């Protein structure tokens, strides 16, 4: 089967998976590609990794359009995603309403599962918040860092720690079996990221890539986007 190739932030993986059958019915194409830290996905495109479309943060898409790697007229917002906390299904959810609550919860965790703190949106934010809370050094040995949020959440689901906690994009939490969305980050620590799709200038299948973007962003798919963790 011919496929449309994607380079995407991990936040969109569950949504893309949910649209694969509809896309196949509409175009006869399958969907293939990579999902991971947005910085790494952008660098892959810059390194000429074959891709028909990209789904990355709004800021990165604008930059890639400036670099003439994405067709400006094709760019469309998919929706916004919050960075949130996760626990294993069998563990009680944590209530975090203030920065002090978050500091306490993170200090109490014996393992903290997060995506790449250098190249991923959520991972960079976690590193920033740990510094903001003044506990970066204290919890450093308990950080379990993985290449992307999906991997971090799968590892959280099978963690043998007594009080593990995860922090990544809400969409990645919702898409992972064995864990639950525990709640939002408190005021002053929150992060909401807008994800945007665009057809690449080197697309082998630009028409089908545009059709997939239309599916991802269409008004008739709003409920699916919300179930996957996207707002807007």
Secondary structure as GFF3:
##gff-version 3
##sequence-region A 1 232
A	DSSP	beta_strand	3	9	.	.	.	ID=ss1
A	DSSP	three_ten_helix	10	12	.	.	.	ID=ss2
A	DSSP	alpha_helix	13	27	.	.	.	ID=ss3
A	DSSP	beta_strand	30	36	.	.	.	ID=ss4
A	DSSP	alpha_helix	38	46	.	.	.	ID=ss5
A	DSSP	beta_strand	53	57	.	.	.	ID=ss6
A	DSSP	alpha_helix	58	66	.	.	.	ID=ss7
A	DSSP	three_ten_helix	72	74	.	.	.	ID=ss8
A	DSSP	beta_strand	76	88	.	.	.	ID=ss9
A	DSSP	alpha_helix	99	108	.	.	.	ID=ss10
A	DSSP	beta_strand	111	115	.	.	.	ID=ss11
A	DSSP	alpha_helix	121	132	.	.	.	ID=ss12
A	DSSP	alpha_helix	136	139	.	.	.	ID=ss13
A	DSSP	three_ten_helix	140	142	.	.	.	ID=ss14
A	DSSP	beta_strand	143	146	.	.	.	ID=ss15
A	DSSP	alpha_helix	149	157	.	.	.	ID=ss16
A	DSSP	beta_strand	164	169	.	.	.	ID=ss17
A	DSSP	alpha_helix	170	174	.	.	.	ID=ss18
A	DSSP	beta_strand	179	184	.	.	.	ID=ss19
A	DSSP	beta_strand	192	199	.	.	.	ID=ss20
A	DSSP	alpha_helix	206	217	.	.	.	ID=ss21
A	DSSP	three_ten_helix	219	221	.	.	.	ID=ss22
A	DSSP	alpha_helix	222	228	.	.	.	ID=ss23
###
